[in-house]
Amino acid sequence: MDEVKGIMNKSGKKPCALLTGGAGYIGNHTAIEMIKADYDVVIVDNLHNSYMEALKRVEKILDQKLTIYVEDLLDKAALQKVFSKHHFDCVIHFAGLKAVYESVEKPLLYYRNNLNGTINLLENRFG
């Protein structure tokens, strides 16, 4: 991501990225690289399959506080508050349930979470 260092958004500020699922393994590493590439990163994670401790480690690695919201994408009002506080130039969506065995056992849970969470994101960004 070094090639994007120093980029600015239309208002002349650092670009701001919404990172859902930022407390997960891939989300952690993405947050680190985006911050190194000079993005402001806002993390939304419900901590269903991850831990706040992971984000605390990222803060230690970067030697800075992260903007973190412990919210569920299915909570439209909570998501709307996040969007009202920040202007996002991009969204990286890693929040989703992904355990294959559990998805076979609980397909409606996975459908509701993964599809409805994505729809709520899109409605806040584009609706």
RAVENWO-V407812 format. One record per backbone hydrogen bond with DSSP energy under -0.5 kcal/mol. NH is the residue of the N-H (numbers start at 0). CO is the residue of the C=O. E is the energy in kcal/mol with one decimal. If there is no record, write none. Layout:
nh=NH co=CO e=E
nh=NH co=CO e=E
This chain:
nh=3 co=0 e=-2.0
nh=4 co=1 e=-1.6
nh=6 co=3 e=-1.7
nh=8 co=12 e=-3.1
nh=11 co=8 e=-2.0
nh=16 co=39 e=-3.1
nh=17 co=89 e=-2.5
nh=18 co=16 e=-0.6
nh=18 co=41 e=-3.2
nh=19 co=17 e=-0.6
nh=19 co=91 e=-2.4
nh=20 co=43 e=-2.5
nh=21 co=18 e=-0.7
nh=21 co=43 e=-0.6
nh=23 co=20 e=-1.5
nh=27 co=23 e=-3.1
nh=28 co=24 e=-1.8
nh=29 co=25 e=-2.3
nh=30 co=26 e=-2.7
nh=31 co=27 e=-2.2
nh=32 co=28 e=-2.1
nh=33 co=29 e=-2.7
nh=34 co=30 e=-2.5
nh=35 co=31 e=-2.3
nh=36 co=32 e=-1.5
nh=37 co=34 e=-1.7
nh=38 co=33 e=-2.1
nh=39 co=14 e=-2.8
nh=40 co=38 e=-0.5
nh=41 co=16 e=-2.8
nh=42 co=40 e=-0.5
nh=42 co=66 e=-3.1
nh=43 co=18 e=-2.0
nh=44 co=68 e=-2.1
nh=50 co=22 e=-0.6
nh=53 co=50 e=-1.1
nh=54 co=50 e=-0.8
nh=55 co=51 e=-2.1
nh=56 co=52 e=-1.9
nh=57 co=53 e=-1.6
nh=58 co=54 e=-2.3
nh=59 co=55 e=-1.9
nh=60 co=56 e=-2.6
nh=61 co=57 e=-2.7
nh=62 co=58 e=-1.5
nh=63 co=58 e=-1.6
nh=66 co=40 e=-0.8
nh=67 co=65 e=-0.8
nh=68 co=42 e=-2.8
nh=70 co=44 e=-0.5
nh=70 co=68 e=-1.4
nh=74 co=71 e=-2.0
nh=75 co=73 e=-1.2
nh=78 co=74 e=-2.4
nh=79 co=75 e=-2.4
nh=80 co=76 e=-1.8
nh=81 co=77 e=-1.7
nh=82 co=78 e=-2.2
nh=83 co=79 e=-1.9
nh=84 co=80 e=-1.1
nh=84 co=81 e=-0.7
nh=85 co=81 e=-1.0
nh=87 co=85 e=-0.6
nh=88 co=15 e=-3.0
nh=89 co=15 e=-1.3
nh=91 co=17 e=-3.1
nh=92 co=90 e=-0.5
nh=93 co=19 e=-1.7
nh=93 co=91 e=-0.8
nh=95 co=93 e=-0.6
nh=99 co=97 e=-0.6
nh=102 co=98 e=-2.4
nh=103 co=99 e=-1.5
nh=104 co=100 e=-1.8
nh=105 co=101 e=-2.9
nh=106 co=103 e=-0.5
nh=109 co=105 e=-1.8
nh=110 co=106 e=-2.6
nh=111 co=107 e=-3.0
nh=112 co=108 e=-2.6
nh=113 co=109 e=-2.6
nh=114 co=110 e=-2.2
nh=115 co=110 e=-0.8
nh=115 co=111 e=-1.2
nh=116 co=111 e=-0.6
nh=116 co=112 e=-1.6
nh=117 co=113 e=-1.1
nh=118 co=114 e=-2.5
nh=119 co=115 e=-2.7
nh=120 co=116 e=-1.8
nh=121 co=117 e=-2.6
nh=122 co=118 e=-2.9
nh=123 co=119 e=-1.9
nh=124 co=120 e=-2.2
nh=125 co=121 e=-3.5
nh=126 co=121 e=-0.7
nh=126 co=122 e=-1.3
